[in-house]
Amino acid sequence: MLIDSHCHLDYYTPMELPDVLARAAALGVGEMVTIGTTIAQSRTLPGLIASHPSLWCTVGVHPHHAAEAEIPSPALLAEMAAHPRVIGIGESGLDYFYDRAPRDTQAENFRAHIRGAQLSGVPLAIHARDADDDIAAILREERDNGGDFDFLLHCFSSTRALGEAAIAMGGYLSFSGILTFPRSNELRAIARDVPADRLLVETDAPYLAPVPYRGKRNEPGWVAHTAKVLAEVRVMTPGALADLTTTNFRRLFKKTAGVVSTSRPHD
Ligand SMILES: [Zn+2]
């Protein structure tokens, strides 16, 4: 079974969602994580997934939205992450490609999310675009000040240097449909070299559909195409790659393995 570690299911209508999930199941994608991008939207996600036992969610503020509302406190993020179906914090990070929020606001938002992950013990899903040096520096500073925390670089498409820095700090790298694009030779070379126990796959659906669906609206089931390319790059069978990434997912997102029980019961 494959797990889509990062998608945006709130982009599909309630009418569409059951079909999206059925098509994913038919492709061997049994679970998926739908991602928080603002606090208001994050509050709706446990309800969105409530009737689908194969779905999980995270809570957080995307760097694009960092200046739109008050930056959440680490305590608020940790409190929201205590819900049994909330398995991570994020996505948060830095995006210097679009620069939709001032960089210092993005940094403050990112640090709040790291501290929320430290408080709650759930992993942080990090969005990093054209901000490699600052991502690595903030991760190091916050770790030195507040202790270890689990994290993944979602939709990894950064430099080898950031990938190696993340791995050295215990982080995971999640590969998306970008891995399948013809020009992604350097990314495939990085994916070949990542330690086996740090690999995850995702779609970032509805964005970034993999080959052969590039340009279409992406779906969680299509993580199978990214996984197929990753298996080729790693010289593994698709089945072994699925087992590996699912084992890694359970180790990182401990709540999905039933290892960590939340301290505060909710609904
Ligand atoms: Zn992202």
Residues whose N, C-alpha, C, O or C-beta is under 5 A from the ligand:
A	BS01	ZN	E91 H127
